[in-house]
Amino acid sequence: MQKTLTLLFFFVFKQFAFATPPSQNPLAPHVVPIDTVYLTLPEAWEKAELHSKLIIIQRKNTAIALAEYKDAKIELFPEISVKGTAEKASNIPIYENGLFSKPTQHEVIHTLYHMGAEFYQVLYHGNKFRLKIKEDKTLHQLSMVQENKMISDIRYRTASLYLDLQRCLLFKDLIIQDIADQEKQLIEIKHFHENGTVLKSDVLRVELDLSKRRMTLITIENDILIATQKLNIIFGEPDDKVITPKPLDQKKGENTSYEQYLEQALKHSFSYHISEKQTELSAINLKQVKANVRPNIGIYGDFYYANPQIFLAPYNPDWYSLGVIGVKATFPISSIYHNIHKVKAAKLELEKEEEAHHNIGDIVRQNVKEAYLRYQEALKQIAVAEVDVLQAKENARIIKNTYFNQTSLITDLLDADIQLLQTHFELASARILAQDKYYLLQNIIGVL
């Protein structure tokens, strides 16, 4: 019997990952401390989005991508610069009789000034600038998709922890009520022992069973503290802040078909759109590589004031100005052969990304199917668990009556109590598991 009880509690508290809110359990309401803060799931999501470090980091990446996109558009504007110089020049030594003879000094204008402006505007460069703009725009869009994916992932993790805290609180309510029931039953068994109708071993068995339940309660209370800390870390709150989740709507998306979920996934799935943007980037990269074998044409201009006038002979110390405008064209002939293998590599990269995109579509379809079936399975498990609870209650009632009528053993009584407790855990776990699977499905299709 001790071995059976130990295995049961191990199964219940290590295998079940979810449970329903305390209000859904008819056995006993959860006693909430006065300073407890009730928190709905949307409120939990809001706090998580505001304080999650991963979301903050990804938002920084999105802001960087946007700045780079704006910078790429500015590159279309002409390059304009101003410059100015002020110089001092020495006389010019002239060695009329050789380098080793004393030179004569030729007087020059010693102070020179030059100030002006110049610009250069690209007219055509193989469309590289516009391709760069398109690339940075796509990178910004990709970063936005990744940010939304991060938010969705954090929301699902928050929902899982939120449900896990509900599980812990409900298990605590169940075990407290069960301990109270077992203590009452122990009093009855002791009374029967005093009257000599049951053995001392029956009393000892029930006391051992009760001791294990009290130890389980300690484990559950520690689980509550751990789950609370995990949520508080996401929320940016102190570790010991008390959080009490509110009950969630049990029936969500039950009438939505797999085909409808799949249609939504192909429109909103984050992984699918990330792959789509990466394919677009590979196509842009191929165009950029091909643009290497194209002429570069631009218009340039230069205007300046200078003193002295040494542009044309005879020189003079007066100010003068000069403006120049022209068209410049270059063609990289060496790129004709340098670019051959670069183009080939870029084409292969594009083909690889296209194939990867098709593969992501298959994975999305598979994930939606699996999540949908698991969700439907969890919904059906609720109905099964509800029937199990009713049967376990009736079985426990019958065994209790037969035990106190001395027609069944103490082991039968304890087994019936354990089965009743287990069915309550299974029902609660099935209800919360269905909620978890629903949010997982919403995360996969990209609408959480």
C-alpha positions, 0 to 999 in steps of 0.5 A: 500500500505504501508503494502504491501511494508513493507512486500515485503522488509521484505521478500526480505531481510530476506528470500533470502539468496543468490544472483548472482555477480554484473556482472550478473545483467544487471541493474547496475554494482557495483562500486568498490572502488579503494582499493578493493581486488578481491578474487576468491573462491579458493583464499578464501579457501586457506586463510581460510585453512591457518588461520582457528583456527579450522583447526590448532587445528585439525592439531595439533591433527593429529600430536599428533596421528602420534607421538603416532603411532611412539611411539607405534612402538618404543615399539617393541624395547628392554628395555635397561638400565645402572646403577651404584652405589658407596656405603660406608659400616660400620663395622658389629657389632656382639653382642656376649653377647646379644643385650645389651652388647658391640659388637665387630666390624667385619671389612668389605670392606667399599667402594663398586662399581657396574656398569652394563647394563640390557635389556629385550625383549618381545618375545610374549605378546598376540600380544598386542604390535602389536595390540597397533601399529595397534590401534595407526595407525588407530587413526592417520588415523581417525585423518587425516579423521577428519582433511580433514572433518574440511577443507571441512566444513571450505571450505563450510562455506567460500563458503557460506559467500563468496556467502552471500557477493555477495548477499549483493553487488548485492542487493546494486546494485539493490536497488541503480539502483531502487532508481535512477529509482524511483527518475526519476519517482518521478520527472515525477509524480511531473511534472504531479501534477504541471499540475493538472493531478495527485493528491498530494497523488500520490506524497506522496505515491511515496516519502514514497516508496522512503524513504523505499528504502533508508532505505533498502539501509542502511540495505544492506550496514550494511549487507555487513560490517557484511559479510565482517567481518565474512570472514576477521575473517576466513582469519585472516585479519583486520575486515575492509579489503574490499573484493570483490568476483569474479563471479563463474561458474554457470554451475557445475555438472548439468549432474551428476546423483544421482547414480554417486554422491552416488558412490562418497559419499561411497568412499569419505564421511567423516562421512562414513569413520570416522564410518568405522575407529571407527568400526576398533578400536572396532575390535582391542579393542576386540582382545586386551581384548582377549590377556589378557589371553595369556602368556608373554614370554621375553628374558632378560640379565644382565651384570655388573662390581663390586668391591669388589667381594662378589658374592662368598665366599671367598670375596676379594677386586678385580674387577669382572664381571658377565653376565646373560641371560635367558628367562622369561615366565608368565601366568596370571591365574586370567585373565581367569575369570577376562576377561569373562565380558570384552570380552563380553562388547568388543563384544557388543561394536563391534556389536554396532559400526557395526550397527552404521556404517550401519546407517551412510551409510543410513544417507549418502545416505539420505543426498546425495539424499536431497542435490541432489534434492535441487540442481536440484530444484535450477537449475529449479528455475533459469529458472522460475525466468528468465521468471518472470523477463521478465514478470515483466518488461513487466507488469511494462512497461504497468502499467507505460504507463497506469498510465501516461495515467490516466487509472490506479492508483498509487497503481498499478504503485508501485505494478508493480515496486515492483514486478519487483524489487522482480523478480530481487532479486529472479533471483539473489537469485536462481543463487547463491542458486544453487551454494551454493547447489552445494558446499553443495553437494560436502561437503556431498560427501567428495570432496569439 
